[in-house]
Amino acid sequence: METNHRTPKETIRAYCVYCNGGIFKEIEACDGNGKNPAFHACPFHPFRMGKGRPSVKIIRKFCLQCMGDSPKLVSECGTMDCLCFAYRMGKNPARIGKGYFADQARKMKAEKYPLNGDFDIQNERSSSG
């Protein structure tokens, strides 16, 4: 498994390269747009060329399609070497603990569990000689 973090856009592009055996002309000619009845409509098709700004929800949709539309199977997926694994739940792992809702959760926790005692919030250095 690769440890480098990819953006959703990079993840989708990498998956398309993998899916087409690394043949870039095949990626361009991909029939995953749903018009050909021999192929399913791939949620990655509009983003296969590395253009656009896909949401992590697109990867979630792809994972659901892969697992027969079963959210339970997606959450239990053990295919950690899949390029989409980190995004399978529709969340960006690079954004965990960031953003508006994380700030709200921290504020609520601070109100619910206030610190006891008096603390001086000055940044002092010890003066050991």
MIGU-577040 format. One record per atom (N, C-alpha, C): residue number from 1; x, y, z; residue in three letters. Coordinates in nm, 3 decimals. Layout:
MIGU-577040
i, px, py, pz, aa
NUM, X, Y, Z, ala
...
***
This chain:
MIGU-577040
i, px, py, pz, aa
1, 0.085, -0.119, 0.000, met
1, 0.000, 0.000, 0.000, met
1, 0.089, 0.124, 0.000, met
2, 0.049, 0.222, -0.077, glu
2, 0.127, 0.344, -0.087, glu
2, 0.093, 0.437, 0.030, glu
3, 0.195, 0.498, 0.087, thr
3, 0.171, 0.584, 0.203, thr
3, 0.152, 0.729, 0.166, thr
4, 0.183, 0.767, 0.044, asn
4, 0.164, 0.906, 0.003, asn
4, 0.016, 0.938, -0.006, asn
5, -0.020, 1.054, 0.045, his
5, -0.160, 1.097, 0.039, his
5, -0.189, 1.155, -0.098, his
6, -0.297, 1.112, -0.157, arg
6, -0.342, 1.167, -0.284, arg
6, -0.471, 1.245, -0.261, arg
7, -0.490, 1.348, -0.340, thr
7, -0.616, 1.421, -0.337, thr
7, -0.722, 1.334, -0.404, thr
8, -0.851, 1.364, -0.386, pro
8, -0.954, 1.287, -0.457, pro
8, -0.931, 1.287, -0.608, pro
9, -0.893, 1.400, -0.663, lys
9, -0.868, 1.410, -0.807, lys
9, -0.753, 1.318, -0.850, lys
10, -0.644, 1.319, -0.774, glu
10, -0.529, 1.233, -0.804, glu
10, -0.565, 1.085, -0.786, glu
11, -0.648, 1.056, -0.687, thr
11, -0.691, 0.919, -0.662, thr
11, -0.772, 0.866, -0.779, thr
12, -0.866, 0.946, -0.826, ile
12, -0.949, 0.904, -0.938, ile
12, -0.865, 0.885, -1.064, ile
13, -0.776, 0.977, -1.090, arg
13, -0.689, 0.966, -1.207, arg
13, -0.602, 0.840, -1.197, arg
14, -0.545, 0.815, -1.079, ala
14, -0.462, 0.696, -1.061, ala
14, -0.543, 0.569, -1.079, ala
15, -0.668, 0.568, -1.033, tyr
15, -0.752, 0.450, -1.050, tyr
15, -0.783, 0.427, -1.197, tyr
16, -0.809, 0.533, -1.270, cys
16, -0.838, 0.520, -1.413, cys
16, -0.716, 0.467, -1.488, cys
17, -0.598, 0.513, -1.451, val
17, -0.474, 0.462, -1.512, val
17, -0.463, 0.313, -1.483, val
18, -0.487, 0.275, -1.358, tyr
18, -0.482, 0.134, -1.318, tyr
18, -0.586, 0.051, -1.395, tyr
19, -0.708, 0.100, -1.400, cys
19, -0.819, 0.029, -1.463, cys
19, -0.791, 0.002, -1.611, cys
20, -0.723, 0.094, -1.677, asn
20, -0.695, 0.081, -1.821, asn
20, -0.555, 0.029, -1.849, asn
21, -0.494, -0.033, -1.749, gly
21, -0.365, -0.096, -1.768, gly
21, -0.252, -0.001, -1.797, gly
22, -0.267, 0.125, -1.760, gly
22, -0.160, 0.223, -1.781, gly
22, -0.152, 0.275, -1.923, gly
23, -0.249, 0.239, -2.007, ile
23, -0.250, 0.284, -2.146, ile
23, -0.335, 0.411, -2.154, ile
24, -0.267, 0.524, -2.169, phe
24, -0.334, 0.653, -2.161, phe
24, -0.436, 0.675, -2.273, phe
25, -0.413, 0.620, -2.390, lys
25, -0.511, 0.634, -2.498, lys
25, -0.640, 0.560, -2.464, lys
26, -0.628, 0.451, -2.389, glu
26, -0.747, 0.377, -2.345, glu
26, -0.828, 0.459, -2.244, glu
27, -0.760, 0.535, -2.161, ile
27, -0.830, 0.619, -2.063, ile
27, -0.916, 0.723, -2.136, ile
28, -0.857, 0.783, -2.237, glu
28, -0.929, 0.884, -2.315, glu
28, -1.049, 0.822, -2.386, glu
29, -1.035, 0.698, -2.432, ala
29, -1.142, 0.632, -2.507, ala
29, -1.235, 0.550, -2.418, ala
30, -1.224, 0.563, -2.289, cys
30, -1.302, 0.484, -2.193, cys
30, -1.452, 0.491, -2.224, cys
31, -1.518, 0.374, -2.219, asp
31, -1.662, 0.365, -2.245, asp
31, -1.746, 0.367, -2.118, asp
32, -1.692, 0.417, -2.010, gly
32, -1.762, 0.415, -1.882, gly
32, -1.862, 0.527, -1.862, gly
33, -1.904, 0.591, -1.971, asn
33, -2.000, 0.701, -1.958, asn
33, -2.144, 0.655, -1.947, asn
34, -2.168, 0.524, -1.960, gly
34, -2.303, 0.469, -1.947, gly
34, -2.380, 0.463, -2.077, gly
35, -2.326, 0.514, -2.185, lys
35, -2.396, 0.512, -2.313, lys
35, -2.389, 0.375, -2.380, lys
36, -2.282, 0.302, -2.354, asn
36, -2.267, 0.169, -2.410, asn
36, -2.323, 0.068, -2.311, asn
37, -2.427, -0.007, -2.351, pro
37, -2.489, -0.100, -2.256, pro
37, -2.396, -0.213, -2.211, pro
38, -2.286, -0.234, -2.281, ala
38, -2.192, -0.339, -2.242, ala
38, -2.109, -0.299, -2.120, ala
39, -2.107, -0.171, -2.087, phe
39, -2.027, -0.121, -1.976, phe
39, -2.116, -0.044, -1.879, phe
40, -2.085, -0.054, -1.750, his
40, -2.162, 0.021, -1.651, his
40, -2.118, 0.167, -1.655, his
41, -2.201, 0.255, -1.601, ala
41, -2.168, 0.397, -1.593, ala
41, -2.075, 0.416, -1.474, ala
42, -1.952, 0.453, -1.501, cys
42, -1.852, 0.471, -1.396, cys
42, -1.860, 0.613, -1.341, cys
43, -1.871, 0.630, -1.210, pro
43, -1.877, 0.764, -1.153, pro
43, -1.749, 0.845, -1.178, pro
44, -1.639, 0.775, -1.208, phe
44, -1.512, 0.843, -1.233, phe
44, -1.499, 0.896, -1.375, phe
45, -1.586, 0.854, -1.466, his
45, -1.572, 0.888, -1.607, his
45, -1.551, 1.037, -1.635, his
46, -1.629, 1.126, -1.577, pro
46, -1.609, 1.269, -1.606, pro
46, -1.474, 1.323, -1.557, pro
47, -1.409, 1.253, -1.467, phe
47, -1.285, 1.302, -1.406, phe
47, -1.162, 1.221, -1.450, phe
48, -1.181, 1.128, -1.543, arg
48, -1.075, 1.034, -1.580, arg
48, -0.951, 1.100, -1.639, arg
49, -0.968, 1.217, -1.698, met
49, -0.855, 1.285, -1.761, met
49, -0.784, 1.381, -1.664, met
50, -0.824, 1.379, -1.538, gly
50, -0.759, 1.464, -1.439, gly
50, -0.813, 1.606, -1.438, gly
51, -0.928, 1.626, -1.500, lys
51, -0.989, 1.759, -1.504, lys
51, -1.109, 1.762, -1.411, lys
52, -1.145, 1.881, -1.369, gly
52, -1.260, 1.897, -1.280, gly
52, -1.218, 1.886, -1.135, gly
53, -1.314, 1.905, -1.048, arg
53, -1.288, 1.899, -0.904, arg
53, -1.386, 1.800, -0.840, arg
54, -1.348, 1.674, -0.838, pro
54, -1.440, 1.574, -0.785, pro
54, -1.451, 1.580, -0.633, pro
55, -1.567, 1.545, -0.586, ser
55, -1.592, 1.536, -0.443, ser
55, -1.554, 1.397, -0.394, ser
56, -1.525, 1.384, -0.266, val
56, -1.499, 1.252, -0.210, val
56, -1.626, 1.166, -0.218, val
57, -1.740, 1.229, -0.234, lys
57, -1.866, 1.156, -0.247, lys
57, -1.869, 1.075, -0.377, lys
58, -1.795, 1.118, -0.479, ile
58, -1.785, 1.043, -0.604, ile
58, -1.714, 0.910, -0.577, ile
59, -1.609, 0.915, -0.496, ile
59, -1.537, 0.793, -0.463, ile
59, -1.625, 0.702, -0.378, ile
60, -1.702, 0.759, -0.288, arg
60, -1.797, 0.681, -0.208, arg
60, -1.897, 0.610, -0.300, arg
61, -1.948, 0.682, -0.398, lys
61, -2.043, 0.624, -0.493, lys
61, -1.979, 0.507, -0.568, lys
62, -1.853, 0.525, -0.608, phe
62, -1.780, 0.419, -0.678, phe
62, -1.766, 0.296, -0.587, phe
63, -1.730, 0.318, -0.461, cys
63, -1.713, 0.208, -0.367, cys
63, -1.846, 0.135, -0.341, cys
64, -1.954, 0.210, -0.331, leu
64, -2.085, 0.148, -0.316, leu
64, -2.118, 0.061, -0.436, leu
65, -2.088, 0.112, -0.555, gln
65, -2.111, 0.036, -0.678, gln
65, -2.028, -0.092, -0.677, gln
66, -1.905, -0.082, -0.632, cys
66, -1.814, -0.197, -0.626, cys
66, -1.866, -0.303, -0.530, cys
67, -1.927, -0.261, -0.421, met
67, -1.973, -0.353, -0.317, met
67, -2.123, -0.382, -0.325, met
68, -2.181, -0.369, -0.444, gly
68, -2.322, -0.405, -0.463, gly
68, -2.418, -0.316, -0.388, gly
69, -2.385, -0.189, -0.376, asp
69, -2.470, -0.089, -0.309, asp
69, -2.495, -0.120, -0.161, asp
70, -2.398, -0.184, -0.098, ser
70, -2.410, -0.217, 0.045, ser
70, -2.316, -0.129, 0.128, ser
71, -2.372, -0.030, 0.200, pro
71, -2.287, 0.054, 0.285, pro
71, -2.210, -0.027, 0.390, pro
72, -2.271, -0.134, 0.440, lys
72, -2.206, -0.218, 0.540, lys
72, -2.081, -0.283, 0.481, lys
73, -2.092, -0.334, 0.358, leu
73, -1.977, -0.398, 0.295, leu
73, -1.867, -0.297, 0.264, leu
74, -1.905, -0.174, 0.231, val
74, -1.805, -0.069, 0.205, val
74, -1.729, -0.040, 0.334, val
75, -1.800, -0.027, 0.445, ser
75, -1.732, 0.005, 0.571, ser
75, -1.644, -0.111, 0.618, ser
76, -1.680, -0.234, 0.582, glu
76, -1.602, -0.351, 0.622, glu
76, -1.496, -0.389, 0.518, glu
77, -1.485, -0.314, 0.412, cys
77, -1.392, -0.346, 0.303, cys
77, -1.250, -0.361, 0.359, cys
78, -1.187, -0.470, 0.322, gly
78, -1.052, -0.495, 0.369, gly
78, -0.947, -0.482, 0.260, gly
79, -0.986, -0.432, 0.145, thr
79, -0.894, -0.419, 0.032, thr
79, -0.813, -0.291, 0.049, thr
80, -0.718, -0.296, 0.141, met
80, -0.641, -0.177, 0.175, met
80, -0.546, -0.134, 0.064, met
81, -0.518, -0.221, -0.033, asp
81, -0.430, -0.181, -0.142, asp
81, -0.508, -0.115, -0.257, asp
82, -0.640, -0.102, -0.241, cys
82, -0.721, -0.030, -0.340, cys
82, -0.688, 0.119, -0.332, cys
83, -0.676, 0.183, -0.445, leu
83, -0.645, 0.326, -0.448, leu
83, -0.752, 0.410, -0.381, leu
84, -0.876, 0.361, -0.379, cys
84, -0.989, 0.436, -0.325, cys
84, -1.014, 0.410, -0.177, cys
85, -0.941, 0.319, -0.117, phe
85, -0.969, 0.273, 0.019, phe
85, -0.982, 0.387, 0.121, phe
86, -0.891, 0.483, 0.118, ala
86, -0.893, 0.591, 0.218, ala
86, -1.018, 0.679, 0.208, ala
87, -1.079, 0.684, 0.090, tyr
87, -1.196, 0.770, 0.068, tyr
87, -1.328, 0.693, 0.066, tyr
88, -1.326, 0.562, 0.093, arg
88, -1.444, 0.479, 0.074, arg
88, -1.565, 0.522, 0.155, arg
89, -1.543, 0.592, 0.267, met
89, -1.655, 0.635, 0.350, met
89, -1.707, 0.773, 0.312, met
90, -1.654, 0.831, 0.205, gly
90, -1.700, 0.962, 0.161, gly
90, -1.641, 1.076, 0.241, gly
91, -1.532, 1.048, 0.311, lys
91, -1.463, 1.150, 0.392, lys
91, -1.319, 1.162, 0.343, lys
92, -1.266, 1.282, 0.352, asn
92, -1.128, 1.305, 0.315, asn
92, -1.042, 1.287, 0.439, asn
93, -0.954, 1.187, 0.441, pro
93, -0.874, 1.163, 0.562, pro
93, -0.781, 1.280, 0.596, pro
94, -0.747, 1.362, 0.499, ala
94, -0.662, 1.478, 0.525, ala
94, -0.738, 1.590, 0.596, ala
95, -0.871, 1.582, 0.598, arg
95, -0.954, 1.686, 0.659, arg
95, -1.007, 1.648, 0.797, arg
96, -0.973, 1.530, 0.846, ile
96, -1.022, 1.486, 0.977, ile
96, -0.970, 1.580, 1.085, ile
97, -1.061, 1.632, 1.166, gly
97, -1.023, 1.723, 1.274, gly
97, -1.009, 1.866, 1.230, gly
98, -1.051, 1.897, 1.109, lys
98, -1.041, 2.034, 1.058, lys
98, -1.178, 2.081, 1.013, lys
99, -1.194, 2.210, 1.002, gly
99, -1.318, 2.265, 0.948, gly
99, -1.416, 2.308, 1.054, gly
100, -1.530, 2.355, 1.009, tyr
100, -1.634, 2.414, 1.093, tyr
100, -1.685, 2.316, 1.199, tyr
101, -1.720, 2.195, 1.158, phe
101, -1.780, 2.101, 1.252, phe
101, -1.680, 2.055, 1.358, phe
102, -1.554, 2.043, 1.322, ala
102, -1.451, 2.006, 1.419, ala
102, -1.435, 2.118, 1.522, ala
103, -1.439, 2.243, 1.475, asp
103, -1.430, 2.357, 1.567, asp
103, -1.549, 2.358, 1.662, asp
104, -1.668, 2.332, 1.609, gln
104, -1.788, 2.330, 1.693, gln
104, -1.779, 2.219, 1.797, gln
105, -1.728, 2.103, 1.757, ala
105, -1.715, 1.992, 1.850, ala
105, -1.616, 2.026, 1.961, ala
106, -1.506, 2.092, 1.926, arg
106, -1.409, 2.131, 2.029, arg
106, -1.469, 2.232, 2.126, arg
107, -1.548, 2.327, 2.075, lys
107, -1.613, 2.426, 2.162, lys
107, -1.712, 2.359, 2.257, lys
108, -1.791, 2.267, 2.204, met
108, -1.889, 2.197, 2.287, met
108, -1.820, 2.115, 2.395, met
109, -1.710, 2.050, 2.359, lys
109, -1.636, 1.971, 2.457, lys
109, -1.577, 2.061, 2.565, lys
110, -1.526, 2.179, 2.526, ala
110, -1.468, 2.272, 2.622, ala
110, -1.575, 2.324, 2.719, ala
111, -1.697, 2.346, 2.670, glu
111, -1.806, 2.391, 2.756, glu
111, -1.852, 2.280, 2.851, glu
112, -1.854, 2.158, 2.800, lys
112, -1.900, 2.045, 2.879, lys
112, -1.799, 2.004, 2.985, lys
113, -1.671, 2.012, 2.951, tyr
113, -1.563, 1.971, 3.042, tyr
113, -1.465, 2.086, 3.061, tyr
114, -1.504, 2.189, 3.137, pro
114, -1.412, 2.303, 3.156, pro
114, -1.292, 2.261, 3.242, pro
115, -1.183, 2.330, 3.220, leu
115, -1.062, 2.305, 3.298, leu
115, -1.083, 2.354, 3.441, leu
116, -1.037, 2.278, 3.536, asn
116, -1.046, 2.319, 3.676, asn
116, -0.914, 2.380, 3.719, asn
117, -0.920, 2.486, 3.795, gly
117, -0.798, 2.550, 3.845, gly
117, -0.767, 2.677, 3.769, gly
118, -0.679, 2.754, 3.825, asp
118, -0.639, 2.880, 3.762, asp
118, -0.509, 2.856, 3.686, asp
119, -0.510, 2.894, 3.564, phe
119, -0.392, 2.878, 3.480, phe
119, -0.353, 3.013, 3.425, phe
120, -0.227, 3.043, 3.431, asp
120, -0.175, 3.166, 3.375, asp
120, -0.138, 3.137, 3.230, asp
121, -0.197, 3.210, 3.138, ile
121, -0.177, 3.181, 2.996, ile
121, -0.060, 3.258, 2.939, ile
122, 0.035, 3.293, 3.018, gln
122, 0.152, 3.363, 2.967, gln
122, 0.254, 3.259, 2.922, gln
123, 0.327, 3.296, 2.821, asn
123, 0.430, 3.209, 2.770, asn
123, 0.561, 3.253, 2.831, asn
124, 0.597, 3.192, 2.943, glu
124, 0.718, 3.230, 3.013, glu
124, 0.822, 3.123, 2.998, glu
125, 0.945, 3.164, 2.988, arg
125, 1.057, 3.069, 2.985, arg
125, 1.113, 3.059, 3.125, arg
126, 1.151, 2.942, 3.160, ser
126, 1.214, 2.929, 3.292, ser
126, 1.351, 2.992, 3.289, ser
127, 1.385, 3.055, 3.396, ser
127, 1.512, 3.125, 3.402, ser
127, 1.611, 3.047, 3.488, ser
128, 1.647, 2.929, 3.436, ser
128, 1.746, 2.852, 3.510, ser
128, 1.884, 2.893, 3.463, ser
129, 1.970, 2.917, 3.555, gly
129, 2.096, 2.979, 3.527, gly
129, 2.203, 2.891, 3.498, gly
***
